[in-house]
Amino acid sequence: MSILNAVVFFMAILINQSCLSNSWSNLYLGLTLGDLTKNYESQQIQLAEHNTLFSESYNLSIDRGFIYSPQSTWLKKYRIRLDSYSTLETYQHGSVIDIEKISHHLNMYPSIGVSGLINTDEHFGFVQTNIGAHKQLGGSQLSIMLNIPIKKQHYYDSSLSQRLYSIADSSRGNNLSNNQKKQVVQAILNQAVTDDTQINTIYNAILDVQSNTMTNRDANYQPVFSQYSDKTASLYDSDLTAANKAGDYDFIAQYGIHAKVARNHIWLTNTFTTAAYTALSLYEKQTIVKAGIDAIDLTGMYKTATPQIQFVYQESQWKVRGALSIRWYLDKPKTKQINFPHEFSVAQQHVNYTTRSFKATNLNA
């Protein structure tokens, strides 16, 4: 769902809110700015293409979500929670839909759901299931959750790299037909080549460049351009750089188990309330400890601010990251109906590990 579609969707809900007020609650729009691990795989691809980002770590996202509580008799014990975000620079979109059963006599809320992530620029993503439960322990809340992803390895190529491999059609080196070689030459030179007698010569020169290209930006096509074209390689530097690398992204989706302890309404007045929480997430390639504070202004359509800090253990070292989320709720639920921001779970379900290994696109045999 695009950001524009998400806003239109929310406006449509608001227009019909008067007749659905008993079903919909905690509708929100928000912004998050911070060094969050959930964005890393998209950031690494953007940086590998040498795109300019506002920051190599920070990314602004637009967040939205709501809770739907069916009013029919046999569904009153359930509620559906949706939580989504879209990053502005890295084109990553994530959503979580959870179905939660409300069991007041046990203060227990088991849930099952599905979450997904997609990058609309590079066209990769994953889907996973989530099984969890929440229990009230006096004034505190204990939550546990298990992520079970559809696990896959993602191999990234730039668009020009994909084009070259598509032309080659599984062939390599001198096994390409004359027509395939011509298409490769024209793709690299970015111009038509009319002298068919030069195709093999130029193609072999391209193979020589690629055979010596081991890492990003090592490809030097200048000799090819200076000898066979009236153009210069610098005119196509970004395309040529992108054409000569690829990356293996492993563990884009990880199995994970999470435990969180929260204390809601630590400080409660008629116009203000707070909650504090700490969480531990154990993944296949990461360990994350997170803590945060939800501060809520209850006046009017209430607003929240959530500073949070992450301690991430990855590749045998600890890293500290932080973020700030601000949300505007579009309804006016009573104090007891408030779902604190920490109770929405998209952030922990979309923490992903990616390697940063890139290698040159190479048509050599």
C-alpha positions as CSV (number, residue, x, y, z in Angstrom):
1,M,0.0,0.0,0.0
2,S,1.5,3.4,-1.0
3,I,1.6,6.2,1.5
4,L,-1.0,8.2,-0.5
5,N,-3.4,5.1,-0.5
6,A,-2.8,4.7,3.2
7,V,-3.9,8.3,4.0
8,V,-6.9,8.0,1.7
9,F,-7.8,4.7,3.5
10,F,-7.7,6.4,6.9
11,M,-9.8,9.3,5.7
12,A,-12.4,6.9,4.4
13,I,-12.5,5.3,7.8
14,L,-12.9,8.6,9.5
15,I,-15.8,9.6,7.3
16,N,-17.6,6.5,8.4
17,Q,-16.5,6.6,12.0
18,S,-19.8,7.9,13.3
19,C,-21.5,4.6,12.5
20,L,-18.5,2.4,13.3
21,S,-17.4,4.0,16.6
22,N,-18.1,0.9,18.6
23,S,-15.9,-1.2,16.3
24,W,-12.9,0.9,15.4
25,S,-10.5,2.3,17.9
26,N,-6.9,3.5,18.3
27,L,-6.7,4.7,14.7
28,Y,-3.4,6.5,14.3
29,L,-1.0,8.2,11.9
30,G,2.6,8.7,13.0
31,L,6.2,9.4,12.2
32,T,9.3,7.5,13.2
33,L,12.9,8.8,12.9
34,G,15.8,6.7,14.1
35,D,18.5,4.1,13.6
36,L,16.2,1.1,13.4
37,T,17.4,-2.4,12.4
38,K,14.1,-3.1,10.6
39,N,15.2,-0.9,7.7
40,Y,18.7,-2.3,7.1
41,E,18.2,-4.5,4.1
42,S,16.7,-1.7,2.1
43,Q,19.3,0.8,3.2
44,Q,22.1,-1.5,2.2
45,I,20.8,-1.9,-1.3
46,Q,20.3,1.9,-1.7
47,L,23.9,2.6,-0.4
48,A,25.3,-0.2,-2.7
49,E,23.8,1.7,-5.6
50,H,25.5,4.9,-4.3
51,N,22.2,6.6,-3.9
52,T,22.2,9.7,-1.6
53,L,20.2,9.2,1.6
54,F,19.5,11.7,4.2
55,S,21.6,9.6,6.5
56,E,23.2,6.2,6.1
57,S,21.5,5.0,9.3
58,Y,18.4,7.1,9.9
59,N,15.2,6.9,7.9
60,L,11.9,8.6,8.3
61,S,8.8,6.4,8.1
62,I,5.1,7.1,8.1
63,D,3.3,4.8,10.5
64,R,-0.4,3.9,10.7
65,G,-2.6,1.4,12.5
66,F,-5.9,0.7,14.2
67,I,-7.9,-1.9,16.2
68,Y,-11.1,-3.4,14.9
69,S,-13.4,-5.1,17.5
70,P,-16.3,-7.0,15.8
71,Q,-19.7,-6.4,17.4
72,S,-21.4,-9.7,16.4
73,T,-22.1,-12.0,19.4
74,W,-19.8,-14.8,18.4
75,L,-16.9,-12.5,17.5
76,K,-17.0,-10.2,20.5
77,K,-14.2,-12.1,22.2
78,Y,-11.8,-11.2,19.3
79,R,-10.2,-8.1,18.0
80,I,-8.1,-7.4,14.9
81,R,-5.0,-5.2,15.1
82,L,-3.3,-3.7,12.1
83,D,0.1,-1.9,12.3
84,S,2.0,-0.6,9.2
85,Y,4.8,1.6,8.2
86,S,6.4,3.0,5.0
87,T,9.9,4.4,4.8
88,L,10.3,7.5,2.7
89,E,13.8,7.0,1.3
90,T,14.3,3.2,1.0
91,Y,10.8,2.3,-0.3
92,Q,10.3,-0.3,2.4
93,H,6.7,-1.1,3.5
94,G,5.8,-3.4,6.4
95,S,2.5,-4.5,7.9
96,V,1.2,-6.8,10.6
97,I,-2.3,-8.1,11.1
98,D,-2.9,-9.9,14.4
99,I,-6.1,-11.6,15.6
100,E,-6.3,-11.4,19.4
101,K,-8.6,-13.3,21.7
102,I,-9.8,-11.4,24.8
103,S,-10.1,-13.6,27.9
104,H,-10.9,-11.3,30.7
105,H,-11.3,-13.9,33.4
106,L,-7.7,-15.1,32.9
107,N,-6.3,-11.7,32.0
108,M,-4.8,-13.5,29.0
109,Y,-4.8,-12.4,25.4
110,P,-3.4,-15.1,23.0
111,S,-2.9,-13.9,19.4
112,I,-2.0,-15.2,16.0
113,G,-1.1,-13.1,13.0
114,V,0.8,-12.6,9.8
115,S,3.3,-10.0,8.8
116,G,4.9,-9.0,5.6
117,L,7.5,-6.7,4.2
118,I,8.1,-5.5,0.6
119,N,10.5,-3.1,-1.1
120,T,8.6,-1.5,-4.0
121,D,11.8,-0.3,-5.6
122,E,13.9,-3.5,-5.7
123,H,10.9,-5.9,-5.5
124,F,11.8,-8.2,-2.7
125,G,10.0,-9.1,0.5
126,F,8.8,-11.9,2.8
127,V,5.8,-13.1,4.8
128,Q,5.9,-14.7,8.2
129,T,3.5,-15.9,10.9
130,N,3.5,-14.6,14.5
131,I,2.2,-16.4,17.5
132,G,2.0,-14.5,20.8
133,A,0.2,-14.0,24.1
134,H,-0.2,-11.1,26.6
135,K,-1.0,-11.5,30.3
136,Q,-1.7,-9.0,33.0
137,L,0.3,-9.4,36.1
138,G,-1.0,-6.9,38.6
139,G,-0.1,-3.5,37.2
140,S,2.3,-5.0,34.7
141,Q,1.9,-6.7,31.3
142,L,4.0,-9.7,30.1
143,S,4.1,-10.4,26.4
144,I,5.8,-13.2,24.5
145,M,5.8,-13.8,20.8
146,L,7.4,-16.2,18.2
147,N,8.1,-15.3,14.6
148,I,8.0,-18.1,12.1
149,P,9.1,-16.7,8.7
150,I,9.1,-18.0,5.2
151,K,12.9,-18.1,5.1
152,K,14.7,-17.5,1.9
153,Q,17.9,-16.1,0.5
154,H,17.6,-13.0,-1.6
155,Y,20.1,-12.3,-4.4
156,Y,20.2,-8.7,-5.5
157,D,21.3,-7.4,-8.9
158,S,21.1,-3.9,-10.2
159,S,18.6,-3.2,-13.0
160,L,21.4,-3.0,-15.6
161,S,23.0,-6.1,-14.2
162,Q,19.7,-7.9,-14.5
163,R,19.5,-6.7,-18.1
164,L,22.9,-8.1,-18.9
165,Y,22.2,-11.5,-17.4
166,S,18.8,-11.5,-19.2
167,I,20.6,-10.9,-22.5
168,A,23.1,-13.7,-21.7
169,D,20.3,-16.1,-20.9
170,S,22.4,-18.4,-18.8
171,S,25.3,-18.4,-21.3
172,R,28.8,-17.1,-20.4
173,G,31.8,-15.7,-22.1
174,N,32.2,-16.6,-25.7
175,N,29.3,-18.9,-25.6
176,L,27.0,-16.0,-26.3
177,S,25.6,-15.7,-29.8
178,N,26.7,-12.7,-32.0
179,N,23.3,-11.1,-31.4
180,Q,23.7,-11.5,-27.6
181,K,27.1,-10.0,-27.7
182,K,25.8,-7.1,-29.7
183,Q,23.1,-6.5,-27.2
184,V,25.6,-6.5,-24.3
185,V,27.9,-4.1,-26.2
186,Q,25.0,-1.7,-26.8
187,A,23.8,-1.9,-23.2
188,I,27.2,-1.1,-21.9
189,L,28.0,1.7,-24.4
190,N,24.4,2.9,-24.2
191,Q,24.2,3.5,-27.9
192,A,23.6,1.5,-31.1
193,V,26.6,-0.2,-32.7
194,T,26.4,-0.4,-36.5
195,D,29.7,-2.0,-37.3
196,D,29.1,-5.7,-36.7
197,T,32.8,-6.4,-37.3
198,Q,33.7,-4.7,-34.0
199,I,31.2,-6.5,-31.9
200,N,33.6,-9.3,-30.8
201,T,36.4,-6.8,-30.2
202,I,34.3,-4.5,-28.0
203,Y,32.7,-7.5,-26.2
204,N,36.1,-9.0,-25.4
205,A,37.2,-5.6,-24.0
206,I,34.1,-5.6,-21.8
207,L,34.9,-9.1,-20.6
208,D,38.5,-8.0,-19.7
209,V,37.1,-5.2,-17.6
210,Q,34.6,-7.5,-15.8
211,S,37.2,-10.2,-15.2
212,N,39.3,-7.7,-13.1
213,T,36.3,-6.3,-11.2
214,M,36.0,-7.8,-7.8
215,T,34.3,-5.1,-5.6
216,N,32.1,-2.1,-6.0
217,R,33.3,0.7,-8.2
218,D,36.4,-1.2,-9.3
219,A,35.2,-1.4,-12.9
220,N,37.0,1.0,-15.2
221,Y,35.2,1.2,-18.6
222,Q,37.0,4.3,-19.6
223,P,39.4,2.5,-22.1
224,V,36.3,0.8,-23.8
225,F,34.6,4.2,-24.1
226,S,37.6,6.1,-25.3
227,Q,38.4,3.6,-28.0
228,Y,34.9,2.6,-29.2
229,S,32.6,5.5,-28.4
230,D,32.4,9.2,-28.7
231,K,31.0,9.3,-25.2
232,T,32.7,9.0,-21.8
233,A,32.3,6.5,-19.1
234,S,31.7,9.3,-16.6
235,L,28.4,10.1,-18.3
236,Y,27.1,6.7,-17.2
237,D,29.1,6.2,-14.0
238,S,26.2,5.4,-11.8
239,D,24.7,2.8,-14.3
240,L,28.1,1.2,-14.9
241,T,28.9,1.0,-11.2
242,A,25.5,-0.6,-10.5
243,A,25.9,-3.0,-13.3
244,N,29.1,-4.4,-11.8
245,K,28.0,-5.6,-8.4
246,A,25.5,-7.8,-6.8
247,G,24.8,-8.9,-3.2
248,D,23.9,-11.9,-1.2
249,Y,21.3,-11.0,1.3
250,D,20.8,-13.8,3.8
251,F,18.4,-14.0,6.8
252,I,16.1,-11.2,5.4
253,A,13.5,-13.0,7.5
254,Q,14.6,-14.6,10.8
255,Y,13.1,-16.9,13.3
256,G,12.8,-14.9,16.5
257,I,11.4,-15.1,20.1
258,H,10.5,-12.0,22.0
259,A,9.7,-11.3,25.7
260,K,8.5,-7.9,26.9
261,V,7.5,-6.5,30.3
262,A,5.6,-3.3,30.4
263,R,4.0,-1.1,33.1
264,N,1.1,1.0,31.8
265,H,-0.3,4.1,33.5
266,I,2.8,4.7,35.6
267,W,1.7,8.3,36.0
268,L,-1.9,9.0,35.2
269,T,-3.9,12.2,35.3
270,N,-7.0,13.4,33.5
271,T,-4.8,14.7,30.6
272,F,-1.6,12.7,30.7
273,T,-0.4,9.1,31.2
274,T,2.8,7.2,30.6
275,A,4.1,3.6,30.2
276,A,7.5,2.1,30.3
277,Y,8.7,-1.2,28.8
278,T,11.7,-3.3,28.2
279,A,12.0,-6.2,25.7
280,L,14.4,-8.9,24.7
281,S,14.5,-10.3,21.2
282,L,16.5,-13.4,20.3
283,Y,17.1,-14.0,16.6
284,E,19.3,-16.4,14.6
285,K,21.8,-13.7,13.9
286,Q,21.0,-11.0,16.4
287,T,20.2,-10.3,20.0
288,I,18.3,-7.1,20.7
289,V,17.5,-5.4,24.1
290,K,15.1,-2.5,23.8
291,A,13.6,-0.1,26.3
292,G,11.2,2.8,25.8
293,I,8.7,5.2,27.3
294,D,5.3,6.0,25.9
295,A,4.1,9.4,26.9
296,I,0.4,10.2,26.0
297,D,-1.4,13.5,25.9
298,L,-5.1,12.5,26.5
299,T,-6.6,15.9,25.5
300,G,-8.8,15.9,22.4
301,M,-7.5,13.4,19.8
302,Y,-4.7,12.3,21.9
303,K,-1.0,12.3,20.9
304,T,1.9,10.1,21.9
305,A,5.7,10.4,21.9
306,T,7.9,7.3,22.3
307,P,11.7,7.6,22.7
308,Q,13.3,4.2,22.5
309,I,16.8,2.8,22.7
310,Q,18.1,-0.5,21.2
311,F,21.2,-2.5,22.2
312,V,22.0,-4.8,19.3
313,Y,24.5,-7.7,19.5
314,Q,25.5,-8.6,16.0
315,E,28.7,-9.9,14.4
316,S,30.4,-10.3,17.8
317,Q,29.9,-6.6,18.8
318,W,27.3,-4.5,20.6
319,K,25.7,-1.5,18.8
320,V,23.5,1.2,20.3
321,R,20.6,2.6,18.3
322,G,17.8,4.9,19.1
323,A,14.5,6.3,17.6
324,L,11.7,8.6,18.3
325,S,8.1,7.9,17.3
326,I,5.3,10.4,17.3
327,R,1.6,9.4,16.7
328,W,-1.6,11.3,16.3
329,Y,-4.7,9.2,17.2
330,L,-7.8,9.9,15.2
331,D,-10.4,8.8,17.7
332,K,-11.2,9.6,21.3
333,P,-11.2,6.3,23.3
334,K,-11.7,6.4,27.0
335,T,-8.6,6.0,29.1
336,K,-9.2,2.3,29.8
337,Q,-9.5,1.7,26.0
338,I,-6.0,3.1,25.2
339,N,-3.6,0.8,23.6
340,F,-0.1,2.1,24.2
341,P,2.3,2.3,21.2
342,H,4.4,-0.5,22.6
343,E,1.5,-2.8,22.2
344,F,1.7,-2.5,18.5
345,S,4.3,-5.0,17.3
346,V,5.4,-4.2,13.8
347,A,8.9,-3.0,14.9
348,Q,10.0,-6.2,16.5
349,Q,8.5,-8.4,13.8
350,H,10.5,-6.7,11.1
351,V,14.0,-6.7,12.5
352,N,16.1,-8.3,9.8
353,Y,19.7,-9.3,9.3
354,T,21.5,-8.8,6.0
355,T,25.0,-9.4,4.9
356,R,26.9,-6.7,3.1
357,S,28.8,-8.8,0.6
358,F,28.8,-7.5,-3.0
359,K,30.5,-9.0,-5.9
360,A,31.0,-7.9,-9.5
361,T,28.6,-8.8,-12.3
362,N,30.6,-11.0,-14.5
363,L,29.7,-12.5,-17.9
364,N,33.0,-14.4,-18.1
365,A,32.8,-18.2,-18.4
